[in-house]
Amino acid sequence: MLDNRNTPNELDEMFPGAKAIIHGLKLSDSHFAKLADRYHELNREIHRMETNIEPVSDETMENERKKRLQVLDEISEIIAKASAQG
């Protein structure tokens, strides 16, 4: 199992000022919690691909990165709304 400290692009790193908001959303918003889990899964998969633990084609890597970005965009929107609401 990979150590979180060795995997770049974790949500806490992507949104360093929103750690409490992320935690609160994971507890109160099931959709957000599912998105966060999906992001975490994709991020781990991509990290394994990038470090050749699970070698894949460039096309596969690109497709997975696009999926991660789509999930990250939705997460970002939810965090921004939660931040604006205080």
Residue pairs with C-beta under 8 A, 6 or more apart in sequence:
2 44
2 47
2 48
4 10
6 47
7 43
7 44
7 47
8 47
9 43
9 46
9 47
9 68
10 40
10 43
11 22
11 36
11 39
11 40
11 75
12 19
12 22
14 72
15 21
15 22
15 76
15 79
18 79
18 83
21 79
21 82
21 83
22 36
22 79
24 82
25 32
25 33
25 36
25 78
25 79
25 82
26 32
26 33
26 36
27 33
29 78
31 78
32 75
32 78
35 71
35 74
35 75
35 78
36 75
38 71
39 68
39 71
39 72
39 75
42 64
42 67
42 68
42 71
43 68
45 54
45 64
46 61
46 64
46 65
46 68
48 54
49 55
49 56
49 60
49 61
49 64
50 61
56 64
